[in-house]
Amino acid sequence: MEIAENAALIVVDVQEGFEEEAYWGPRNNPAADRNIAGLIDAWQASGRPVVFVRHDSLTPDSPLRVGQPGNDFKGYVEERRGKGGGPELLLTKSVNSAFYGTPDLAAWLDRSGIRQFVVAGIQTNMCAETTARMGGNLGYEVFFALDATHTFDLAGPWGWTLGADELARATAVSLHGGGFAKVVRSAELIAAAE
């Protein structure tokens, strides 16, 4: 795997509100936070750009809405902001895709000559997946760090439910098999970035 010198790391919605299990239900992949931190460290150490995405929810009871403590980045992310040698962007959004946020992600990537990026963060099958899909559609080379994401069990139509691990596998198969992104492990990305 080849990681460009200016490949961006897009850290999606790693916010305190996702710790509220009573709201979200059971999560998967307890190692996600460690892997996200490792990716941020590797990207910052190599001087590559990092984009920190924050979800400002418009849902009235969401732990992620502005003004709630859950809107804040998790501590390990907040303490890493501003520490890297490369460019950094703070982007806010209220929908699933970081490409529909402020400032305009595609414009920032294009101005910087960035054609490759890595997606990590929360939730695997929601904002992380949607950002990766849109990136693929827009012609970027996208890597999806599956083990640096997590999600929650989810109920769908007709009484169907899927566990968080099943949803993560479905995301991995859809993104990779559908050609939207290369699904990889964070250790591979870290090794390639060094």
matplotlib code that plots the C-alpha trace (Angstrom):
import matplotlib.pyplot as plt

x = [0.0, 1.3, 0.4, 1.0, 3.1, 0.1, -2.6, -5.2, -6.5, -10.2, -11.2, -15.0, -17.1, -15.0, -17.1, -18.0, -21.7, -21.0, -20.0, -23.7, -24.7, -28.2, -28.8, -27.0, -27.0, -24.2, -21.1, -18.4, -14.7, -13.4, -9.9, -11.2, -10.2, -6.6, -6.4, -7.8, -5.2, -2.4, -3.4, -3.6, -0.1, 1.4, -0.2, 1.0, 4.5, 4.8, 3.6, 0.5, -2.8, -5.5, -9.1, -11.1, -14.8, -17.4, -21.1, -23.3, -26.6, -29.9, -31.8, -33.4, -32.4, -29.1, -26.0, -24.1, -26.0, -24.2, -24.1, -24.1, -20.9, -21.4, -20.7, -17.0, -14.3, -13.2, -10.3, -7.6, -8.6, -8.9, -5.4, -3.9, -5.5, -2.9, 0.0, 0.9, 3.5, 1.1, -2.0, -5.1, -8.8, -11.7, -14.9, -18.5, -21.5, -25.1, -25.5, -23.7, -21.1, -18.1, -18.4, -21.5, -19.9, -18.2, -15.7, -16.1, -14.0, -13.6, -12.5, -9.9, -8.6, -8.4, -6.7, -4.1, -3.6, -4.8, -6.2, -5.9, -7.4, -8.0, -11.3, -11.5, -14.0, -17.6, -20.0, -18.6, -21.8, -23.0, -20.8, -17.6, -19.1, -21.0, -17.8, -15.8, -18.6, -18.8, -15.0, -14.9, -17.7, -15.8, -12.7, -10.4, -8.4, -10.0, -8.7, -11.1, -9.5, -12.1, -10.5, -10.3, -14.1, -16.9, -20.7, -23.8, -26.5, -29.3, -33.0, -34.3, -37.6, -39.9, -38.4, -35.0, -32.0, -28.3, -25.5, -22.7, -20.2, -22.6, -23.1, -19.3, -18.8, -21.5, -19.8, -16.5, -17.9, -20.0, -17.1, -14.4, -16.4, -18.2, -15.0, -15.7, -12.6, -9.9, -10.7, -7.6, -6.2, -4.8, -1.5, -1.0, -1.6, 0.7, 3.5, 2.9, 2.9, 6.2]
y = [0.0, 3.4, 6.4, 9.8, 12.3, 14.6, 12.0, 13.3, 11.6, 12.4, 11.7, 11.6, 12.5, 11.1, 12.9, 12.4, 11.9, 8.5, 7.2, 7.4, 3.7, 4.4, 6.5, 4.5, 0.9, -1.6, -0.7, -2.9, -2.7, -1.5, -1.1, 1.7, 4.6, 3.3, 2.7, 6.2, 7.8, 5.8, 7.0, 10.6, 10.2, 8.7, 11.3, 14.2, 12.8, 12.5, 16.1, 14.9, 16.8, 15.8, 16.8, 16.7, 16.4, 17.3, 16.4, 19.2, 17.3, 19.1, 16.2, 17.7, 14.8, 13.9, 13.9, 15.4, 18.7, 22.0, 23.2, 19.7, 18.1, 15.2, 17.6, 17.9, 15.7, 12.8, 13.9, 11.9, 13.7, 17.2, 16.9, 16.0, 18.9, 21.5, 19.2, 18.0, 19.3, 19.3, 21.2, 20.8, 21.5, 21.6, 20.8, 20.8, 19.1, 18.2, 15.4, 12.0, 13.2, 15.3, 16.5, 18.5, 20.4, 23.8, 24.6, 22.7, 19.6, 18.9, 22.5, 22.2, 18.9, 20.2, 23.5, 21.4, 19.0, 16.0, 13.1, 10.4, 10.2, 7.8, 7.6, 6.7, 7.5, 7.0, 5.5, 2.8, 2.4, 6.0, 9.1, 7.2, 5.1, 8.0, 10.1, 7.3, 6.5, 10.2, 10.4, 7.4, 8.9, 12.2, 10.5, 10.4, 7.3, 6.4, 4.0, 3.0, 2.0, -0.5, -1.2, 2.5, 2.8, 1.5, 1.5, 0.3, -2.3, -0.9, -1.6, -1.3, -2.1, -5.1, -5.7, -6.5, -5.7, -6.1, -6.2, -3.7, -6.3, -7.4, -3.7, -3.2, -6.2, -5.0, -1.6, -3.3, -5.5, -2.7, -0.2, -2.6, -4.9, -1.9, -0.1, 3.0, 2.5, 0.0, -1.4, -1.8, -2.1, 0.8, -0.9, -1.2, 2.5, 3.5, 1.3, 2.8, 6.4, 6.0]
z = [0.0, -1.0, 1.1, -0.6, 1.2, 1.4, 2.0, 4.5, 7.6, 8.1, 11.7, 11.7, 14.7, 17.6, 20.2, 23.8, 23.0, 21.5, 25.0, 26.0, 25.6, 27.0, 23.9, 21.2, 22.5, 22.5, 20.5, 18.9, 18.5, 21.9, 20.2, 17.9, 20.1, 20.5, 16.7, 15.9, 18.3, 16.6, 13.2, 14.3, 15.9, 12.7, 10.5, 12.7, 13.1, 9.3, 8.7, 6.8, 6.9, 9.4, 9.2, 12.4, 11.7, 14.4, 14.1, 15.3, 15.5, 14.9, 16.5, 19.7, 22.1, 20.5, 22.8, 19.8, 19.6, 20.1, 23.6, 25.1, 26.6, 24.1, 21.2, 22.4, 20.8, 23.0, 25.2, 23.3, 20.1, 21.6, 23.1, 19.7, 17.8, 16.7, 17.5, 14.0, 11.6, 8.7, 7.8, 10.0, 9.3, 11.7, 9.8, 11.2, 9.7, 10.6, 8.0, 7.4, 4.9, 5.7, 2.1, 3.2, 6.0, 6.7, 5.3, 2.0, 2.3, -1.4, -2.0, 0.8, -0.5, -4.1, -3.1, -1.2, -4.2, -2.1, -4.1, -1.4, 2.1, 5.0, 6.9, 10.6, 13.3, 14.3, 13.2, 10.9, 8.8, 9.1, 8.8, 8.2, 5.4, 3.8, 3.7, 2.2, -0.4, -1.5, -1.7, -4.0, -6.1, -6.3, -7.6, -4.6, -3.6, -0.3, 2.4, 5.1, 8.4, 9.6, 12.9, 13.7, 13.5, 15.6, 15.5, 17.4, 17.0, 14.9, 14.2, 10.7, 8.8, 9.5, 12.9, 11.4, 13.6, 13.0, 15.5, 15.4, 14.1, 11.3, 10.3, 10.3, 8.0, 5.7, 5.4, 4.7, 2.0, 0.4, 0.4, -0.7, -3.0, -4.5, -5.3, -3.1, -0.9, 0.0, 3.4, 5.5, 9.0, 10.9, 11.4, 7.7, 7.2, 10.1, 8.7, 5.2, 6.6, 8.5]

ax = plt.figure().add_subplot(projection="3d")
ax.plot(x, y, z, "-o")
ax.set_aspect("equal")
plt.show()
